Amino acid sequence: MQSRRILQYLKDIAENNNRPWFQEHRGEYDVIRADFEEGIAKAILRIAEFDATIAHITVKDSVYRFYRDTRFSPDKSPYKKHLGAFVCLRGRKSISGGYYIHLEPGNCLLACGSYWLPTNVLTACRNEIMANIDRWRDIVESRKFLNFFGKPGDGEWKDGVASPKGFGLTMLSIAPKGFPRDYEHIEYLKMKDYCCWKRVPDTFFDGDGWLDEMAKVFQTAKPMMDFTNDVIGDYE
């Protein structure tokens, strides 16, 4: 990808987030959007090499709209300040875990897993973790996983800005209802989502070399995602 060109456009739209400016620079948007989508097409092919479940997924299934839904937001800016794609076996609107690619000046990242799970699905994931805690810990306490993503609550993704790495977007302050407060590994049950991420430099997506580095990150996160997807799949 021509990530420098993409990020420069995103800087410009952040400073000129209005329809007249967008229409005046629509040609540049079309160019960077096409370049981003070409990069996502390559990412899907690379991910499919180690996760055949997403081999059927298209760019259209994965890339998010650039236009913001402002109906219920006090911020009426019509356009996002980033480009994002969620590569998931059931498409970007699924609650299943998937692979997320995010380009934003100073906040580029790779993420994997699921978030915003319905309460009943989240409860089922917690029960599965308790029932198979040794297997879960082998995955999320491995040296490689900790190096990329850290432990629950180590990082945060707040107001759209991510810490350098993280595991879990939000955490409960106490044990979830119906679960023992004195459980030895309660930190995994306090998690309100099972998503991990790693922030990358703005130069990360230049060219095509990033695809192999992306694969290393996603392959490390995949066993955690597979664990929760085995549960989530019963509800989709």
N, C-alpha and C positions, 0 to 999 in steps of 0.2 A: 504493500500500500504506500501511497504518497502521504504518509502520516503528517509530515510537517505542513503540507498544504491543507490537509483536513483540519488540523489543530488551529492553524491560522484563521481559517474560516470560522471555526467555533469561537475563537477569541473575538472575532469581529461581530458575530451575531450576538454574543453576550453583551457587547457594548452598544449594539444597535438593534435591540430586540423589538422590532416593529414591522408591520406588513409593508409599508412603503420601501424601507431599506431592503427587505427580503426580496421583493419583486424586482427592485433595481439590480440586485445581485443574484438573480435566479439562475443565471447561466453557470455561475461558480458553484452554487449549491448542487446543481445537476451533475457537475463534474465530480465533486467530492463524494456525493452520494453514490454514484456509479462505481467509483474507486473503492469505497467502503464495502459495497455489496460484492464486488469482485473478491475482495479480501475474505469476506465471510464465506463465500462459495469455496474458496481454497481451504478455509478453516474446517468447514464441514467435511470435506474430503479427507483432511488429515485426522480429524477426530474419529471418523468412521473406520480408520485403520485399527483402532484399539477399542472402539465401541460401535459394533455393527448395528445396534438398535436405532441409531440416528442416520443410517445410510440413506434412508428415503426422504429425509428432511430437506426442504428447499430454502433458499435465501428468503423467499416470501414468507415462509413459515416462521422465520427466525428474527428478522430485522424489525425493530420497533419504529413506530411513526415518529417523525420529527416534530409534528405539531402537538402542542400541549392541550390537554383537556382542562380548560379554565373554568368550567361551570361551577365548581365548588371550591375554588381556590381564590384567596385574596390576591395572589400574584396573577395578573392578567397578561403576562408576557406570552405571546402566542407560540414561541418556539423554544425547544429544549436547547441546552448548552452543551449537549453531548450527543454522540451516536452510540447506539447499543444494539446488541443482538443476543438472543437467548436460544441456544441450540438444544432442543429437548425432544425426546422421542414422540411426544404428543403435541408439539408446537409450543409457541411462546406463551400461550394463554393457559397452559396446563399447570396444575399444582405439583406435578412430578419434578424431581430435580433435573437440572440440566447444566449446560456450560454457558457462561455469560462473558461477553467481550464488550468492553466499555472504553470509548475514546473521549477524553475530555482534558483540556489543558491543565496540567498539574495534578490530574486525578485519573490517569489511565489505569485500568486494572483488569484482572482475570478473576472470575468467581465461579464457584461450582456448588450445586446443591439446590435446596428448595427453601422458600420463605413464604410468609403469609399463609401458613397452613391452617385449615379449619380446625377448631378445637378438638373435634372427635378424631381427626387424623393425627394431630399432634399428640394427643393422649395415647393413641395406638403406637406411635413411634417411641414414646417414652416407655411404654410397657415392653416393647420389643428390645429396647436397649437394656432394661433391667433383666430381662429373661436371657440375654446373651451378652452380658457385660464384658466377659473376657474377650470375646471376638471383637466387640466394639472398641475396647481399649487397645487391642493389638493394632487396630486400624488408626485410630485418632491419636494414639500416644507413640506411634512409630517416630523414629528420629527424623525421617524425611517429611512426614506430615507436620510435625512441630516446627521444623525449620521453615517450611513454606507458610504455614498458617497460624501457628501458636496454639494456645489453650483457650477454652471458652472464656470470654470476657476480657482477654488480653487487649483486643483492639476494639474499635468502634467505627461505625459507618453512620455518621450523624449529619443531618442537614445536607445530604448528598456528598459529603466529603469522607473518604475512607482513610483509616490509619494504614500504615505500610503493610500490615497483614492482620488477619482476624479470622475467628471461628465463632460464628453466632452474631447476628446483627443486634439482637436484644436479649436480655436475661431477666428472669423474675428475681425479685429480691428475696423471696422465700420459696420453699418447696411448693410445687403445684398442688392444687387441691386433689386429695385422694392418694397422694404419695407420701411415704415416710420422710419426716424432716431430718431424721438421723441417718439416712441412707449414705453409705460411705462415698458414693460417687454422685452425689446430688447435683453437682455442677452440670452434668449432662442432662438432667431432667429439668433444670431451671431454664434451659435454652428454649426460646420461643420460635426458633427456626433452626434448620440444619444446613447452613450456608457458610462456606469458607472463601476467603479471597486473598489475593496478593496484588498489591499495587506495583506497577511497572513504570519505568521512565517514559517520558514523552517520546523518546527516540525508539522505543521498543518495537513499534509496528512498522518501522521503515523497511521497505523491500519485502522479501519473502522469508528471511532468516528467522523471523519471529515464530513461524509455524512450528518448528521443532521445539523451541523453548516453551511455547504454549502447551504443546503436547506433554512435556515433562510435568508441568504444573497440574494439568487436568488429569493425567494418569495417576498422580499422587492422590488427588481428591476423589477419584472415581470410586474406590471401595467404600468410602463413607457414603457417597451418594447412592450407590447400589444397595447398601444396607437399608437406607430409609425408603428408597424407591420400591423395594420388595413389599413394604407396608403400604405405601401410598397407592401402589397399583391396585390394591383391593378396593379402593374408593373411587377409581376413575373408570 
